[in-house]
Every structure is written in structure tokens, then in C-alpha cells.
Amino acid sequence: MKESNRNNHRMWYSKPAEIWNEALPIGNGRLGAMIFGGVAEERLKLNEDSMWYGGPRDRNNEDALPNLPHIRKLIMEGKLQEAEEMASMTMAGLPEAQRHYVPLGELQLSFGNHDGPVEDYVRELDLNRGISKVSYNVKGVRYTRELFASHPDQAIIIRISTDKKNALSMKARFNRQNWRYLEKTKKWEQNGLIMRGECGGKDGSSFAAALKAIPDGGACQLLGEYLLVKDASSVTLLLAAETTFRQEDPELYNTLRLEELSRIPYETLLVRHTSDYDELFSRVSLNLSKRSDRHDGPTDERLQQFQRGEEDPELIETYFQFGRYLLISSSRPGSLPANLQGIWNDSFTPPWDSKFTININAQMNYWLAENCNLAECHEPLFDLIERMREPGRITARKMYDCRGFTAHHNTDIWADTAPQDTYLPASFWPLGAAWLCLHLWEHYRYSQNIIFLAEAYETMKESAQFLLDYLIEDADGRLITCPSVSPENSYRLPNGEVGVLCAGASMDFQIIEALFTACIQSAELIGRDHTFREELAAALKRIPKTQIGKYGQIQEWMEDYEEVEPGHRHISHLFGLYPGESFTPEHTPELAKAARTTLERRLENGGGHTGWSRAWIIHFWARLQDGQKAYENVRALLEHSTLPNLFDNHPPFQIDGNFGGSSGIAEMLLQSHTDVIKLLPALPDNWCEGSVEGLRARGGYTIGFSWAKAEITEVTVKSTIAGLCQLEGPGLKPISFNAEADGTYTFTPTSSEMLSQTQ
């Protein structure tokens, strides 16, 4: 299996990016840049994760609670238009919109002596090292730029060098939307610039960015808003940025940081970055191809060939690792979570405000965190959930007179939990926090960290308390949600009336079942809340079960309504298949069959037309153990929803499809949501040989294995804690053994006994 380490995951291009969707991203979780790779003129589009317009507000609508009983009554009577009109006035946030994410600005670099022809141009992103590079020849001089965003040093670092002494002259300056949203740029000593401004809005944050140049030879000069470097052999540019969200004095913080970094050699900064990055990225390797299948052309050309029907397993490997790279680059301990665009956004009014959309998109961003061995990158989401508790308690009390905490389908930097927009198919859905809390449970299941679980349980419990209070009894004695929606779909009543607000969406009950079960199991593990466990168990018995509808499909609503849009991008009623676990071919074959019918109907009617939706579909087919269908949708994701720089295309760019694509590929190779860890549960025909190392399984295991002719040839299991481990896979006799803490175990297919064991 060690051969898998030969992968050289490098995205490269033979020309500069002309538009943002062709530029290459770097990031350290908090700071990000999109690199265009221009020759005489270079642009770096800059982002800092706490650059959001405006400050915190209480947007909860005081008219929600007095009108809640009437809205519920109208929904139960089938008077949808009246209910929705009342809800749109009394439940909407005041004002409707939460805060939105905005760019930091732009760093512009202009190079002298670049008026000749350009030769041997290469623009690349080295995924193995987390470094972007631009190199070319002009007039007999070789110019090279290395760019990376360092997590340990919290700065973007740019090294520009030449192969001729004193051949480098350049100028640099900051820009922000043609200087319209820039308060001031000023000189800093003899070799630096500072950009200052306001993020905007009442009580919004202030920001500052600083740039410092350290030339090798030559000299620095400041003229107006420009930093000039003349006749140097090389120069290192250090860039830092902060806002008052974290730092009381961002300018002072930046200058002190860059003063410190300027005393450290570039080579040391580079090693600190690559060592930190490698510790995360190198945990997982994947091979799906033979050496003879390898392609070396530019990434955009290979993508075009793939989109014309050619096979390129290495491109899929790179796409998988690119998703891991993006999570490392946009979500690190101490940063905010990855938003709809990760951290890379060039618009002051971005699509969907570039927020945290929590009716699937933010959750999908983190599906790869655990199984793809990036558990630390999950932490920013946990931090946001914790910050949501206090505003979520206010929303629960003011809108619904419920205990606990809740959130709707969006949140922002301030952890706002009131409804976002008056978009009826989505806005008035109070299960966003409940779904997020399941990520806490998943983190425990993978890590087996009981200390983490004891802390996370209190958050999960609060979310469950809200739902216990929010559920109402219907005429049949069932406990149902009302009002709610099935994000973001519409249904038609038998009388022809179309609506979105409903009593009882299937997804609601699947989320509730998962959360209540997680709370019960957590409380048992930590020995807490016996009475509360009984209360949850009693409620679970009264929640409607998933039903199979007239087409043999999983019903999307409690009643078997007709969908207005059968090919809708959301497939919310299959939550129980993924990321939930209540539909499995082994334990619920009828529901698994109905899930297949649901998928087929969705796809027949044009489903999967957005990148993230297609990524979700990969997971569904993987859980149904249909490798060919899963692979068809991997292909469709790259063929129809992938941009030249491999960013996911909703359209427009939306990063959840990248994260979901990587997670889906991992789910095809390994599944651990039942008592048995399944290897190659959804292997397509054209991945008949390969290897993977470093995937994680629930129960505290890290697993690597190789296969040939679609059968396992060797598997290695590393255990975190002691426990029973069970494995199965094609060509492998069922394996069951008692793992010890920190043990490593290797097996071959010829025997269920260990080939080797190390401690």
C-alpha cells in the first residue's frame, strides 16, 4: 500500500487566470487569497473570515408567538395561502436579512522590465505542500513567485525571485472596490503599507491590513499609496489582516506580527507552513489508477477532456484531495467555519450573502471532516454552534415559547438565529440547530472522546429540549412539527392549492429521531439525565415514521402530496439515508428500495442540477451500495458542476459541492455507520484496483487498504481505544477482533487472522 504515497497532486495551468473562477485559492482558515497569476500585472483577491457587514442585532419578530396558534390552525385546515401570508408578516425577521460576508480587498503587483514575450509560463497549486506558484521567462530572466497562507504565522507570504542578480523591480498597492470601500492607506516605515476601513453598517467591525517588503538587494521606497522595490534579486512580501471582531486594535496587531515575521528567514517561514499543513494533508492518500493511466496536461484541459467523456482517474484523485485542501484552507481551529464560499468571495453583495446556510450547505461543508481525517477542521463549526446557543434561546422563547435553543435555515458571524429572508420554502424551518448538533455526536463517534461528548451533550440536550416543546399533538395523537417546510420544496393539495408550509415534513422526523437517539445514547455513556432519556424515548414512540408513497417513493411530507417540482435540488426526505442512518439495505430493505425509487424519480425529472445536490446524490447511491450509480454522479459533478479551477459551480461558485464531492468519494470506499465497517461498499467497475490510506471510521479507527480486481488485498487498522472491530469487504473473509488502544493490525484476504500486530 505504500505505493499510494507516490501521488503528486498538482493543479497547473499554462496561462494566467482571466476571471475569478479560474484563479487559484490559498488560505489558512482565517486569511485567504485568489491568485490570478498575471505576468506584468498580478492581482490577489483577499479575504479575512471576520469581514462581515454590520454588527449583532435582535431580529426576532415579537408578533410570531401571538399568531403561532392561528398559523398552525390554518395549516392543519389546509388553508395554506392564508397561513403563509400570516407567517410572512409575523414570523419574518426584522429586518428580513442577516449580515453578509464581504471581501477584504485586493493586492495589486506591477512588475518592471516585462515588455518582452513570455515563455515557459506555468501557474500551479501544489496540494501536497499548500503552495501556489507562478513562473515564466521574460527577456532572458526567470521570474518565480511562491505564495502561501501560513496558519502558524497567521500571514500570507509571497516570495518573488529571479535567476539574475538585481533583476526585480516592482510596485505594490492595496485596492478595495476601486477604493470606494477603503477609508485610508498610509505609509508604514520605509517598506510597508497599511490599509484601514470599516466593514460597514451600524456596530460593524473595523479592519486593517498591513503589507511589508523584505528585499534581497535593491531598495524599498514609498510613494503615495505605492510600495516600490527597485533592483532586487528577490523580495518577500508579508501580509496580515485583522478586524475588531477578534482584535481591539487590528492595525497594531498586524504591524507587531509582521515586525516579528520580518526577522525570520523566508526558508524558515516556508518550513513552518509546510510542516503544519503536511501534518493534516498527508494523513490521507488515494490511488484509483495505474501508472499508465496518468495524465500530465494542464488541469483545465484535462477537465475539458473528462467532460467530453474521457476517463482520468488521477483527476478524480486530485479533485478528492482538492476538497481536503479547501477545508484545511478555510476552516482551522480559531477561525470561523467555512461559509457558502469557504473564505473566497470577491463580491460586496455575494450570492446568498455567503453566509452559513444550515438547511444542508454548512453541514455538507463538514461531511468530509471526520471520514477524511481532518477532525480539527471541524472545530470552527462547533464554536459557532456554541455561540448560537444564547441567541437561539432568545429565538426559541420569543417566537415559540419553548425551552432550549433553535435556529432557522441561516446564520451569520453573530450567530443570528431568527429567520432569514421571507422565502417561504425555507425561512420558517426551525430545525437548523438540531441538524448542526448531530455534528457534535458524529465527532464523538469518530474520536470516542468521552470528555468532548460530556461537554457537547449539554448543547445537544438544549436543542432536543426545544423540539420536545415545539412538537404538537395532531388528531391521531402523533407528535408533529408545525409550522415547518421540507427545504426548499413545494407541494400540491388534492384541491390544487400549492404551498410550502406544512404540518410534518419527513426530514423533520428523521432529524428528530437522530438527535433524540444521539442524546439518549450520549446520556447513557456519560451517566446522566435518566428522566430526560425517558422523556425522549417516549416522544420517539409518538413521532410519525417514514412512509412509502403511491409511486413507491419515500414520502417527502407526512401526507402523500404531489411535488410541484419533482426534480427539485433538495432531496430532504432522504436525510435518513444520508447523513442519517435509518435507511439501510441490510436493516430496512423496503425503505432502501423506496429511497432508490425516490432518487430515480428525482434524476428522471432533472435533479442534481446544482453542484451540492449532485454531491449529495453520490452519498445516497454509495449508501445504497450501487457503485456504478455513485460513479455516474461523480462524473456528472465534474462534467456539469466544476469550474476550471475545480471550484464547485452551483452555479455560481458554492464550495459545498467540493466538500460533498470529496466526502462522497470516501463514502464509496469506506462506510462505518453500522456495527460493521464496510470496505469498498460502492466500488465502480473502473476503479477495480487501487489503494487508500488514512480514512477514518466510527469507533476510533484509522484504516488503509489496497485492492485488485475489485477485491481487498490487504487492510491495516489503527485503533484509538480498545473495542470490538468488525470488517467486511469484497474478497475478504469477515473479520472480528478485539482491538487494543493504540494498536495497529494488518490482515490479508486469505485468513481472518492477523497478518501482523504492533503496539
C-alpha positions in Angstrom: 0.0 0.0 0.0 3.0 2.3 0.4 2.9 2.9 -3.3 0.0 5.2 -2.7 2.4 7.9 -1.4 3.7 8.4 -5.0 0.8 10.8 -5.7 1.9 14.2 -6.8 -1.3 16.3 -6.6 -0.6 19.4 -8.6 -3.0 21.6 -10.4 -1.4 23.5 -13.1 -2.3 25.9 -16.0 -0.4 27.2 -19.0 -1.8 30.7 -18.8 -2.9 33.3 -16.2 -6.5 33.3 -15.0 -8.7 35.8 -16.8 -11.6 35.7 -14.4 -12.0 34.9 -10.7 -13.4 31.4 -11.4 -10.1 30.5 -12.9 -7.9 31.8 -10.1 -6.3 29.5 -7.5 -7.1 29.7 -3.8 -4.8 29.8 -0.8 -5.9 30.1 2.8 -5.0 29.4 6.4 -8.6 29.1 7.7 -8.9 32.8 8.5 -7.0 34.6 5.7 -7.5 33.7 2.0 -6.5 34.9 -1.4 -7.4 34.1 -5.0 -4.3 34.2 -7.2 -4.7 35.2 -10.9 -1.1 34.6 -11.9 -0.7 37.6 -14.2 2.7 38.4 -15.7 3.3 42.1 -15.7 0.3 42.7 -13.5 -0.7 40.4 -10.7 -3.8 40.5 -8.6 -4.5 38.8 -5.3 -8.2 39.0 -4.2 -8.0 39.0 -0.5 -10.4 37.7 2.2 -10.4 37.7 6.0 -13.1 35.5 7.6 -14.5 38.1 10.0 -15.1 40.7 7.3 -18.9 40.9 7.6 -21.1 43.9 7.1 -22.8 45.2 10.2 -23.0 44.1 13.9 -25.2 41.9 16.0 -29.0 42.6 16.3 -32.1 41.1 17.8 -34.2 40.5 14.8 -36.9 38.2 16.4 -40.4 39.2 15.4 -42.5 39.9 18.5 -45.7 39.0 16.6 -44.6 35.4 16.0 -45.7 33.9 19.2 -49.2 35.6 19.5 -50.0 34.4 15.9 -48.4 30.9 16.1 -51.6 29.1 17.2 -53.6 30.7 14.3 -50.9 29.8 11.7 -50.9 26.2 13.0 -54.7 26.1 12.8 -54.7 27.4 9.2 -52.1 24.8 8.1 -54.0 21.9 9.7 -57.2 23.1 7.9 -55.4 23.2 4.6 -55.7 26.9 4.2 -52.1 27.3 3.0 -52.2 30.7 1.4 -53.8 32.3 4.5 -51.2 30.6 6.7 -48.3 31.7 4.5 -49.5 35.2 4.3 -49.8 35.4 8.1 -46.4 33.8 8.6 -44.7 36.1 6.2 -45.8 39.1 8.3 -45.4 37.7 11.8 -42.5 35.2 11.6 -40.1 37.0 9.4 -37.0 38.5 11.0 -37.0 42.3 11.5 -35.3 43.2 9.2 -35.5 40.2 7.0 -31.8 39.7 6.2 -28.9 38.7 8.4 -25.4 40.1 8.0 -23.4 39.3 4.9 -19.7 38.4 4.2 -17.6 41.0 2.3 -14.1 41.0 0.7 -11.0 42.4 2.4 -9.8 43.9 -0.8 -7.1 43.4 -3.4 -3.3 43.4 -3.5 -2.0 44.7 -6.9 1.5 43.9 -8.0 3.1 45.5 -11.1 6.5 44.3 -12.4 9.1 46.3 -14.4 11.0 45.1 -17.4 8.1 42.9 -18.5 7.6 44.3 -22.0 9.0 41.3 -23.8 7.4 38.0 -24.9 6.6 35.5 -22.1 8.0 32.0 -22.3 7.6 28.8 -20.3 4.7 30.1 -18.3 3.3 27.8 -15.5 0.7 28.6 -12.9 0.2 25.9 -10.3 -1.2 24.9 -6.9 0.8 22.2 -5.1 -1.7 20.4 -3.0 1.0 18.3 -1.3 2.6 21.5 0.2 -0.2 24.0 0.2 1.7 26.4 -2.0 0.8 28.3 -5.2 3.5 29.1 -7.7 3.8 31.2 -10.8 6.9 31.0 -13.0 7.9 32.3 -16.5 10.7 33.8 -18.6 10.8 37.4 -19.9 13.8 38.9 -21.7 16.1 36.2 -20.5 15.1 36.4 -16.8 13.3 33.6 -15.0 10.7 35.0 -12.5 9.2 32.8 -9.8 6.5 33.6 -7.2 5.7 31.3 -4.4 2.6 32.2 -2.4 1.1 30.6 0.7 -1.2 31.4 3.7 0.6 30.3 6.8 -1.5 29.0 9.7 1.3 29.0 12.3 2.3 32.6 11.4 -1.2 33.9 10.5 0.0 35.7 7.4 0.0 35.5 3.6 3.6 35.2 2.4 4.7 35.9 -1.1 8.2 35.2 -2.3 9.2 36.8 -5.7 12.6 35.8 -7.0 14.7 35.9 -10.2 17.6 34.0 -11.5 19.5 37.2 -12.3 21.0 39.5 -9.7 19.2 42.8 -9.2 16.6 42.0 -12.0 13.5 42.6 -9.9 11.7 45.9 -9.8 8.0 46.1 -8.8 5.4 48.2 -7.1 2.5 47.1 -4.8 -0.6 48.8 -3.6 -3.9 47.9 -1.9 -7.3 48.3 -3.5 -10.9 47.8 -2.3 -13.7 48.0 -4.9 -11.9 50.8 -6.8 -11.1 52.4 -3.4 -14.8 53.1 -2.7 -14.9 51.0 0.5 -11.4 52.0 1.7 -11.0 54.5 4.5 -7.3 55.1 4.2 -4.0 53.7 3.0 -0.9 55.0 4.6 2.9 54.5 4.6 4.5 52.3 7.2 8.1 53.0 7.9 10.2 52.7 4.7 8.9 49.4 3.4 5.3 48.9 4.3 1.7 49.9 3.6 -1.4 49.9 5.8 -5.0 49.7 4.6 -7.8 50.7 7.0 -11.5 50.8 6.8 -14.9 49.8 8.2 -16.7 46.6 7.4 -19.8 48.8 7.2 -23.2 49.0 9.0 -24.2 50.0 12.5 -22.0 48.5 15.1 -19.9 46.8 12.4 -16.3 45.8 12.8 -13.3 47.9 11.7 -10.4 46.3 9.8 -6.8 46.8 8.9 -4.4 45.1 6.6 -0.6 45.5 6.5 2.0 44.8 3.9 5.7 44.6 4.5 8.5 44.1 2.0 11.9 42.5 2.8 14.1 42.7 -0.4 17.3 40.8 -1.1 19.4 43.5 -2.6 18.0 46.7 -4.1 15.9 49.1 -2.1 12.4 50.0 -1.0 10.6 53.3 -1.4 7.1 54.6 -0.6 5.4 57.0 -3.0 1.8 58.0 -2.4 -0.1 54.7 -2.0 2.6 52.6 -3.6 5.4 50.4 -2.2 8.2 50.2 -4.7 11.0 47.7 -4.8 13.9 48.5 -7.1 16.8 46.4 -8.5 16.4 43.5 -6.1 17.3 39.8 -6.7 14.2 38.7 -4.7 11.7 40.1 -2.3 9.5 38.6 0.4 6.1 40.2 0.9 4.3 39.7 4.2 0.6 40.4 4.5 -1.5 40.4 7.7 -5.1 41.4 8.3 -7.4 41.6 11.2 -10.7 43.1 12.4 -12.1 44.2 15.7 -14.2 41.0 15.8 -11.0 39.5 17.3 -8.5 42.3 17.9 -9.2 45.6 19.7 -6.5 47.3 17.6 -6.1 45.5 14.3 -3.5 47.9 12.9 -1.3 47.5 15.9 -1.7 43.7 15.9 -0.8 43.5 12.2 2.3 45.6 12.5 3.6 43.8 15.5 3.1 40.5 13.8 4.8 41.5 10.6 7.7 43.1 12.5 8.2 39.7 14.2 7.9 37.7 10.9 10.3 40.1 9.1 13.1 38.9 11.4 12.6 35.2 10.4 14.2 33.9 7.2 11.8 33.0 4.3 13.0 29.4 4.3 12.0 29.1 8.0 8.6 30.6 7.3 8.2 28.1 4.4 9.1 25.1 6.5 6.8 26.2 9.4 3.9 26.4 6.9 4.6 23.2 5.0 5.2 21.2 8.3 1.9 22.5 9.7 0.0 21.9 6.5 1.5 18.5 5.9 0.5 17.2 9.3 -3.1 17.5 8.1 -3.0 16.9 4.4 -0.7 13.9 4.3 -2.9 11.8 6.5 -4.9 10.5 3.6 -3.7 9.2 0.2 -5.8 7.8 -2.6 -4.9 5.9 -5.8 -7.5 4.9 -8.3 -5.3 4.4 -11.3 -2.3 2.6 -12.8 0.8 4.5 -13.7 0.0 4.1 -17.4 -3.3 5.9 -16.8 -1.6 9.1 -15.6 -2.2 12.4 -17.3 0.3 15.3 -17.2 -1.6 18.0 -19.1 -2.9 21.3 -17.7 -5.7 20.8 -15.3 -8.3 22.8 -17.2 -7.5 20.9 -20.4 -7.8 17.6 -18.6 -11.2 18.7 -17.1 -12.4 19.5 -20.6 -11.3 16.1 -21.8 -13.1 14.5 -18.9 -16.2 16.5 -19.7 -16.1 15.1 -23.2 -16.2 11.6 -21.8 -12.6 10.5 -21.3 -11.5 8.7 -18.2 -9.0 10.3 -15.9 -8.8 8.6 -12.5 -6.0 10.8 -11.4 -8.1 13.9 -12.0 -10.7 12.3 -9.6 -7.9 11.7 -7.0 -6.9 15.3 -7.4 -10.4 16.5 -7.0 -10.8 14.4 -3.9 -7.6 15.9 -2.4 -8.6 19.4 -3.5 -11.7 19.2 -1.3 -9.5 18.3 1.6 -7.1 21.2 0.7 -10.0 23.6 0.7 -11.2 22.6 4.1 -7.7 22.9 5.6 -7.5 26.3 3.9 -10.9 27.6 5.1 -11.6 26.1 8.5 -8.8 25.8 11.1 -9.1 26.0 14.9 -9.7 29.6 15.9 -11.2 30.6 12.5 -14.9 30.9 11.6 -16.4 28.0 9.8 -16.3 27.6 6.1 -19.2 29.6 4.6 -21.0 29.1 1.3 -17.8 30.2 -0.5 -15.4 28.8 2.1 -13.5 32.1 2.7 -13.1 33.1 -1.0 -15.5 35.8 -2.0 -14.9 38.8 -4.4 -18.3 40.4 -4.1 -19.7 43.0 -1.7 -23.1 41.5 -2.3 -22.3 37.8 -2.7 -24.7 35.1 -3.7 -26.9 34.2 -0.8 -24.8 36.6 1.3 -22.0 34.0 1.5 -23.5 33.1 4.9 -23.7 29.8 6.8 -26.8 28.1 5.3 -27.8 25.4 7.7 -30.5 23.5 5.9 -27.8 21.4 4.3 -25.0 23.6 2.9 -23.0 24.3 6.0 -23.5 20.7 7.1 -22.2 19.4 3.8 -19.1 21.6 4.2 -18.2 19.3 7.1 -19.2 15.9 5.9 -15.5 15.2 5.0 -14.0 16.5 8.2 -14.3 13.2 10.1 -14.0 10.4 7.4 -11.3 12.3 5.5 -9.2 12.7 8.7 -9.5 16.4 9.3 -11.2 16.4 12.6 -9.5 19.5 13.8 -11.0 21.4 10.9 -14.5 20.6 12.3 -13.8 22.7 15.4 -14.9 26.1 14.0 -18.3 24.7 13.3 -18.6 23.6 17.0 -17.5 27.0 18.1 -20.3 28.6 16.0 -22.9 26.2 17.4 -21.8 27.2 20.9 -22.2 30.9 20.1 -25.6 30.2 18.6 -27.0 28.9 21.9 -27.7 32.2 23.6 -29.4 33.9 20.6 -31.1 30.6 19.9 -32.6 30.6 23.4 -34.0 34.0 22.8 -35.5 32.9 19.4 -37.0 29.8 21.0 -38.6 31.8 23.8 -39.8 34.8 21.8 -41.1 33.0 18.7 -42.3 29.7 20.1 -42.4 29.9 23.9 -40.1 26.9 24.0 -37.1 25.9 26.2 -33.7 25.2 24.7 -32.3 26.8 21.6 -33.2 26.8 17.9 -32.1 28.3 14.6 -33.6 28.5 11.2 -32.1 27.9 7.8 -29.3 30.5 8.0 -26.9 32.1 10.5 -24.1 34.6 10.3 -20.9 35.8 12.0 -23.0 36.9 15.0 -24.8 33.5 15.3 -28.1 35.1 14.4 -30.9 32.5 14.8 -34.0 34.5 13.7 -35.5 33.6 10.3 -33.5 34.8 7.2 -35.5 36.3 4.3 -39.2 35.8 3.7 -38.5 32.9 1.4 -41.4 30.7 2.3 -39.9 27.4 1.1 -37.0 27.8 3.5 -37.3 30.6 6.0 -39.7 29.2 8.7 -37.9 25.9 9.4 -36.7 25.7 13.0 -34.5 22.6 12.8 -31.2 24.2 11.7 -29.7 23.9 15.2 -30.8 20.3 15.6 -29.1 19.2 12.4 -25.9 21.1 13.4 -25.9 19.4 16.8 -25.6 16.0 15.1 -22.1 17.0 14.0 -21.2 17.0 17.7 -22.4 13.4 18.0 -20.5 12.4 14.8 -17.3 13.9 16.1 -17.6 11.8 19.2 -18.4 8.6 17.3 -15.2 9.0 15.2 -13.0 10.1 18.1 -14.5 8.2 21.0 -13.5 11.3 23.2 -15.8 11.0 26.2 -14.6 14.3 27.6 -15.7 16.1 24.4 -19.1 14.2 24.5 -19.8 15.3 28.1 -19.4 18.9 27.0 -21.2 18.6 23.7 -24.1 16.7 25.3 -25.4 19.9 27.0 -25.7 21.6 23.7 -27.4 18.6 22.1 -29.7 18.4 25.0 -30.8 22.1 24.7 -31.6 21.5 21.0 -33.6 18.4 21.9 -35.5 20.4 24.6 -36.6 22.9 22.1 -38.0 20.2 19.9 -39.8 18.5 22.7 -41.6 21.7 23.4 -42.1 22.6 19.7 -43.8 19.3 18.8 -47.6 19.4 18.9 -50.2 16.6 19.1 -52.3 16.0 16.0 -55.7 14.5 15.7 -54.2 11.0 15.7 -52.2 11.6 18.8 -48.9 11.8 17.0 -46.3 14.4 17.8 -45.6 16.6 14.8 -43.8 19.7 13.7 -45.9 22.7 12.7 -45.2 25.0 11.0 -42.3 23.6 9.1 -41.2 23.1 5.5 -39.4 20.4 3.5 -36.4 22.5 2.4 -36.9 24.0 -0.1 -39.7 22.2 -2.0 -43.4 22.9 -2.6 -46.4 20.5 -2.6 -49.9 20.5 -4.1 -53.0 19.6 -2.1 -55.8 17.5 -3.7 -57.8 20.7 -4.3 -54.9 22.1 -6.4 -53.7 24.6 -3.8 -49.9 24.9 -3.8 -48.0 25.6 -0.6 -44.7 25.1 1.3 -45.6 25.5 5.0 -46.7 22.1 6.3 -47.5 20.0 9.3 -44.9 17.3 9.4 -42.1 17.1 6.8 -40.4 13.7 6.7 -37.0 15.3 7.1 -38.1 16.8 10.4 -38.9 13.5 11.9 -35.7 11.9 10.6 -33.6 14.6 12.2 -35.6 14.4 15.4 -35.2 10.7 15.6 -31.4 11.0 15.0 -31.0 13.8 17.6 -33.1 12.2 20.3 -31.4 8.9 19.8 -28.0 10.6 20.0 -29.0 12.4 23.2 -30.2 9.1 24.8 -27.0 7.3 23.9 -24.8 10.2 25.0 -26.6 10.4 28.3 -26.2 6.7 28.9 -22.4 6.9 28.1 -21.8 9.8 30.5 -24.3 8.5 33.1 -26.6 11.5 33.2 -30.3 12.5 32.9 -32.2 9.3 33.3 -35.5 11.1 33.4 -34.8 13.1 30.3 -33.8 10.0 28.5 -37.2 8.5 29.3 -38.9 11.7 28.1 -37.1 11.5 24.7 -37.8 7.8 24.3 -41.5 8.4 25.0 -41.6 11.1 22.4 -39.8 8.9 19.8 -42.7 6.4 20.0 -45.2 9.1 19.0 -43.3 10.7 16.1 -44.6 9.6 12.7 -42.5 7.0 10.9 -41.2 7.4 7.4 -43.9 6.4 4.9 -43.7 4.9 1.4 -45.9 6.8 -1.1 -48.0 5.9 -4.1 -45.1 5.8 -6.5 -43.1 3.6 -4.2 -41.0 6.6 -3.1 -40.2 7.9 0.3 -42.9 10.4 1.2 -41.5 14.0 1.5 -44.3 15.0 3.8 -46.4 13.3 6.4 -49.1 13.1 3.8 -48.5 11.8 0.3 -48.7 15.1 -1.5 -47.7 15.7 -5.1 -44.5 17.6 -5.5 -44.7 20.7 -7.6 -41.1 20.3 -8.8 -40.3 16.5 -8.9 -36.7 17.3 -9.9 -36.0 19.6 -7.0 -32.4 20.2 -6.0 -33.1 19.4 -2.3 -33.8 15.7 -1.5 -34.6 16.3 2.1 -36.7 13.3 2.7 -33.7 11.1 2.1 -31.9 12.5 5.2 -32.5 9.1 6.7 -30.3 7.6 4.0 -27.5 10.2 4.3 -26.3 11.8 6.5 -28.8 9.9 8.7 -28.6 6.1 9.1 -32.2 5.0 9.4 -32.5 3.6 5.9 -30.0 0.7 5.1 -30.2 -2.1 2.6 -29.4 -4.6 5.4 -31.8 -3.5 8.1 -34.6 -1.6 6.3 -34.7 -3.1 2.8 -38.2 -1.7 1.9 -37.1 1.8 2.8 -33.8 1.4 0.9 -35.8 0.3 -2.1 -38.1 3.3 -1.8 -35.1 5.6 -1.5 -33.8 4.2 -4.8 -37.1 4.9 -6.4 -37.0 8.4 -4.9 -33.6 9.0 -6.4 -34.6 7.6 -9.8 -37.6 9.9 -9.9 -35.6 12.9 -8.9 -33.0 12.3 -11.6 -35.5 11.5 -14.3 -37.0 14.9 -13.7 -33.8 16.9 -13.8 -32.5 16.6 -10.3 -28.9 17.1 -9.4 -28.6 20.2 -11.5 -26.7 22.1 -8.8 -23.2 21.1 -7.6 -24.0 20.4 -4.0 -27.2 18.5 -4.9 -25.2 16.2 -7.2 -22.6 15.7 -4.4 -25.5 14.6 -2.0 -26.7 12.2 -4.6 -23.2 10.5 -4.7 -23.7 9.8 -1.0 -27.2 8.4 -1.5 -26.0 5.9 -4.1 -23.0 5.0 -2.0 -25.2 4.2 0.9 -27.4 2.1 -1.4 -24.1 0.3 -2.3 -24.5 1.0 -6.0 -21.0 1.8 -7.2 -21.9 2.4 -10.8 -24.7 4.9 -10.0 -22.4 6.6 -7.5 -19.6 6.9 -10.1 -22.1 8.2 -12.7 -22.8 11.1 -10.4 -19.1 11.7 -9.6 -18.7 12.1 -13.3 -21.7 14.4 -13.6 -20.3 16.5 -10.8 -17.1 17.1 -12.7 -18.8 17.3 -16.1 -21.5 19.8 -15.3 -20.8 21.5 -12.0 -17.0 22.1 -11.9 -15.2 25.3 -12.9 -11.7 25.4 -14.5 -10.0 25.9 -11.1 -12.0 22.8 -9.8 -14.3 25.0 -7.7 -17.8 23.7 -7.5 -20.4 25.5 -9.6 -23.9 25.8 -8.1 -24.0 27.9 -10.3 -22.5 30.3 -9.3 -19.5 29.1 -7.2 -20.5 27.5 -4.0 -18.0 25.4 -2.1 -20.2 22.7 -0.5 -20.1 20.7 -3.7 -16.4 20.4 -3.4 -16.6 19.2 0.2 -19.5 16.9 -0.6 -17.7 15.5 -3.6 -14.7 14.5 -1.6 -16.9 13.1 1.2 -18.9 11.1 -1.3 -15.8 9.5 -2.9 -14.7 8.5 0.6 -18.2 7.1 1.3 -17.9 4.9 -1.8 -14.7 3.4 -0.4 -15.5 3.0 3.3 -18.6 3.1 5.4 -18.9 2.8 9.2 -22.4 3.8 10.1 -23.5 0.3 11.1 -21.8 -2.1 13.5 -19.6 -3.4 10.7 -17.0 -1.3 8.9 -17.6 -1.9 5.1 -14.6 -1.6 2.7 -15.4 -0.9 -0.9 -19.2 -0.8 -0.4 -19.8 1.1 -3.6 -16.9 0.4 -5.9 -17.5 1.2 -9.6 -16.1 -1.1 -12.3 -13.4 1.2 -13.5 -11.9 1.6 -10.0 -11.1 -2.1 -10.0 -7.7 -1.6 -8.4 -6.3 1.0 -6.1 -5.4 1.9 -2.6 -6.3 4.3 0.1 -4.7 5.2 3.4 -5.8 7.2 6.4 -9.6 7.2 6.1 -11.3 7.2 9.5 -14.1 5.0 10.7 -16.6 5.5 13.5 -15.4 3.7 16.7 -12.0 5.4 16.8 -10.3 3.6 13.8 -8.0 4.8 11.0 -7.9 2.4 8.1 -5.9 1.8 5.0 -6.3 -0.9 2.4 -5.5 -1.9 -1.2 -7.5 -3.8 -3.7 -7.0 -5.5 -7.1 -9.7 -7.0 -9.4 -12.2 -5.3 -7.1 -11.2 -7.4 -4.1 -9.3 -6.4 -1.0 -5.6 -7.5 -1.0 -4.6 -6.0 2.4 -6.1 -3.9 5.1 -4.5 -2.1 8.1 -6.5 -0.9 11.1 -5.2 1.6 13.7 -7.3 1.8 16.8 -7.7 4.8 19.2 -9.3 2.9 22.0 -10.0 -0.7 23.0 -13.1 -2.3 21.5 -14.6 -4.8 19.1 -13.8 -4.1 15.5 -15.6 -5.8 12.7 -14.7 -5.5 9.0 -16.0 -6.8 5.7 -15.3 -6.2 2.1 -15.1 -8.0 -1.3 -12.7 -10.9 -1.3 -12.2 -10.6 2.5 -13.4 -13.1 5.0 -15.4 -11.4 7.7 -13.0 -10.1 10.4 -13.9 -9.6 14.0 -11.3 -8.8 16.7 -10.8 -7.1 19.9 -8.6 -4.1 19.2 -6.5 -2.6 21.9 -5.9 1.1 22.5 -3.2 2.5 20.1 -2.9 -0.9 18.3 -2.2 -1.5 14.6 -3.5 -4.6 12.9 -2.9 -5.9 9.4 -4.9 -8.5 7.6 -4.9 -10.3 4.2 -7.9 -11.9 2.4 -6.7 -15.4 2.8 -7.4 -15.5 6.5 -9.5 -13.7 9.1 -6.4 -14.0 11.4 -4.0 -11.1 11.7 -1.0 -11.0 9.4 0.7 -8.7 11.9 0.1 -6.6 15.0 2.0 -3.8 16.5 1.5 -1.6 19.6 
